[in-house]
Amino acid sequence: MNFIKAGKRWLLVCLCSFAPALHAATITVDCDAGNTINSVFATVKPGDTVLVSGTCKEQVSIPPEITRVTFDGQKKTTIQHPGGTASSPHALYNRGKEITIKNFTVTGGQDGIHLSGPASAVIDGNVVVKNSGRGIHIDKGSIARILNTTVQESGSIGIDVTGASYAYIGVFIPRVPTLSPNIIRNNGGPGVNIERTSGAWIVGNTISNNKESGIAVHRNSHADVVGNVINANDGDAITVSYNGGVNLSSETRRDGPNKTESGQSNAGAAIRCMIGGFVEGPAGSLVGAKGGNVFEHGCVDRITK
């Protein structure tokens, strides 16, 4: 009898633990019919999915109390900042936790997607294009996973990680073997910038034709940079400075070294280190028109063949 009672209690606990999933809702937003994404925040619950379609001419601001919600543009939705609104300049501003943002085109903001936190999000399968400032900006202790996304034609940095934040760029977590590469190109500053005590895994991406370095790591920040194609940037392929550090290999991944494709040399150095930085790991085949690996006095050079 005690065994039966215990079994019933266990079953009740299991059913209760799965209750949120059983009651998850799918909410439809058709911006072309006059609906807005912002209108769902008053009713959306953890586990819900919001399916969006059309051109959403609004500044989307996800509040901090929103958790575990998926916003899916279904590859047929544009979030277009309406212009003006100096107090809300970013096209998609997220302060929520465990938010999934996928399959949107995001355009017209100062930043395309801005995480301010601490916030957390999976940014998957989007096109972030023609924003006047940064394509994706992550700050104030936020965490982002940026996967299968194109970030291009931003006015300054493509992907910016700052303020004690962390980003997985091209990989969900290091121990998941499948890559989810991003394309980061034609931005007005570095392709990827990691600064101010932040960190990143940057794995398997194509980073090209940016107006400054392909990847910049500085101001006491660190990045694992593995298996990327870094082509034709106007600065270095990789710049490390101000006590920043870069590892060019990983104990947990086998994606091979970074490379520059033939005829696609970066305009600066392949790897440049300044002001107390360090670089460790295999050099790969990165190419810079102004030299291979350029290390100033005070940098730690642990590059291997």
N, C-alpha and C positions, 0 to 999 in steps of 0.2 A: 504493500500500500504506500509506504514511504517513497519507494522507487517511482510509482505512478505519479504521486504528487510532485516529486522532483522533476519528472519528465514534463508535466503540465506547466510547471513554472518555467522550465527551459524554453518550451514552445512559446509561451507568452512573451518572454524576453526577446526571442528571435523575431516574432511577429511585430513587436513594438519597434525593434531596431530597424526593420524594413519599412515601417509605416511611411516615412517621408518619400521613399522611392515610389511606393504604391500610389501615393496621392500627388505625384508630380504632374504638373499641367503643361500643356503646350498652348502658348498664346500667339496669336497671329497679329502682325502689325503691317498694314498696307499703307505706306506713306503716300502713294499716288492717289489713294482714296481719302486723304486728309488725316490719317492716323499719325501718331508720333511715338517714337521710342520712349521719350521721357514720360509719357502718360502711363506706362505700365508699372512704374516704380512703386506706386502706392499699393499695389495688389500682388506683385510678384513674390513668390516664396522660394526658399532653398530647394533646389532640384528642378525647378521649372526651366523650360526652353522657350525662348522668344524667337519666333520665325518672322523675319522682316523681309519686305520686298519694296521695290520702287526707289525713288530718289527722296531721301529724307533731308530736307533743307532745315536743319536744326542743329543746335549745339547740344550734343548728348552729354549729360553729366550724371554718372552713376554714383549714388550716395554711399557713404561708408557702411550703412546698415544692410546693404544688399550683399548676400553671400550665396555662393554655389549656384549661380544662374548662368545659362548659356544664351548668348545672343548670336543668332545665325543669320547672316545675310544671304545664304543660299546661292552665292555667286551671281546674284542679280540685284544687289542693293548698293546704293551709294549714300554714304553719309557726307553731306556737303555743308560745311560751315556757312551760315547765312550772311556772314560779314558783319562789321560793326561789333557791338557788344564787347567793349574793351575789358569788362570784368570777367568775361568768359571767352577767351580767345581761341581755345583749343577745340578741334572738331569733336573729339571723343575724350572726355575727362573722367577717369575712373578712380574712385576711392574705395570701391568695393573689394571683397575678399573672394578668392577662388572663382573669379569671373572668367568665362570663356568668350572670346570675341573672335568670330571666324567668318570667313567668306564675304567680307565687305570690301568695297573701295572707300577709302577715307581721304578726303581732300579739302582744301580751302581754309584750314585753320592755321594758327601760328604753329602749334604742334599738331600732327595728325592724331596720334594716340598718346595720351599723357597719363601716367600712373603717379599718383601722389598719395603718400601714405601715412602709415604703412598700408599699401594695397598689394593685391596679387592677381595675376591674370595669365591665362594662356592666350596668346595672340597667334592664330593659326589660319593660314590660307588667305590672307588679306593682301590687298594692293594699297599701299600708303603712298600717295603721289601728290606732288605740287602743293605742299604745305610751306608757308613762308619761313618758318623757323626749322624745327627738327621734325623728322618723320615720326620717330617713336622716342619718347622721353620718359625715363624711369627715375624717380627720386624719393627721398625721405623714407628710406628703409623698405622700399617696395621690392617685390620679386616678380619677374616676368619670364615666361617661356615663349620665345619667338620662333615660330616654325612655319615653313612653307610660305613665307611672306615676301613680297617684293616691296622694297622701300626705295623710292627714287624721286629725283628732282625736288628734294627739299632745299629750302633756302640756305640752311647751314648743315648741321650734322644729320647723318642718316639715322643711326641708333645711338642714343646718349644715355649712359648709365651713371648716376651720380648720387651723392648724399647717402652713403652706406647702403646702397641697393645692390641687387644681384640679378644677373640675367643669364639664361641658357639660350644661346643663339645658334640654332641649327640642330639642337638635340634636346629631347625632353628632360632626361637626366643622364649623367655620364654612363651609367650601367645599362641603359637601354641601347641595344646595338644599332637599331635603325636610325639613319640620319633623316632629318627633316630640313633640308637646306633652304636658306634664304638667298635672295638676290638683292644686293645693296649697291646701288649704282647712281651715278650722275647727280650726287648731292653736292651742295655748296661748301661743305667742310669735310672733315673726316667721314669715312664710311661708318665706322664704329668708334665711339669715344667712351673710355672707361676712366672715371676720375673720382677723387674725393672719397677714398676709403671704400670703394666699391669693388665688385668682382664679377667675373664672367667666365663661362665656357663658350668659346667661339669655334664651332666645329663644322666643317664641310660646306661652308658658304662660298658664294662667288661675290667678291667685293671689288668693284671696278669703276674706273672713270670718275672717281670722286675728286673734288677740287683740292683736297689736302691729302693726308695719309690715308691708306686703306684702313689701318687700325692704329689707334693711339691709346696708350695706357699710361696714366701719370697720376701724380698727387696721391701717393700711398695706396694705389690700387693694384690689383693683380688679375691676370687672365691666363687661362689655358687656351692656346691658339693652335689648333690641330687640323690638318687636312683641308685647309681653305685654298681657293684659287684667288690670288690677289693680283689684279692686272691694271696697268695703265692709269694708276692714280697720279695726281699732280704732285703729291708729296712722296714720302717713303712708303714702302709696303707696310712696314710696322715701325712705329715710333714709340720708344719707352723713355720716360723721363720723370724727374722729381720723385725719386724713390718708388717708382712703379716697377712691377715685375711681370715677366712673361715666361711661361713654360711652353715649349714647342713640342712636347710629347706628353703622354698620359699613361699612367699605370692601368687604367681601366678601359682604354679605347685603343683600337688598332686601325686608325683611319689614314695613316701615312702622313708624310710631312706636307707642309705648305708649299705652294708652287706658283710660279708665274708662267703663263703660257708663252710660247714662242712668238716674238714680235710684239709683245704686249708689256714691255718694260715699264716699271714705275719711274716717275721723273726724278725722285730723290734717291735715297739709298735703299738697299734691300731691307736691312734692319739697322736702325739708328738708335743708340742709347746715349742719354745725357743726364747729368745731374743726379747721380746716385742710383740709377736704375740697375736692374739685372735681367739677363736673358739666359735661359738654359734649355738645351735640347738640340735636336738635329736641325741644321740650317735649311734643309730642303733645297728647292731650286728657285727661291725668290730672286728676282732681278731688279736692280735699280740703276738708272743711268749714271748716278753720281757715286757709285761704289757698291760693294757688297755689304759687309758688316762694318759700320762706322761706330766706334765706341770712344766717347770722351773719357778723360781721366776721371776716375771715381766710379765708373760703371763696372759691374761685374760681368765678365764675358765667360760664359760656360757653354758656348755654342759648340756642338760636336758635328762631325761629318755625317 
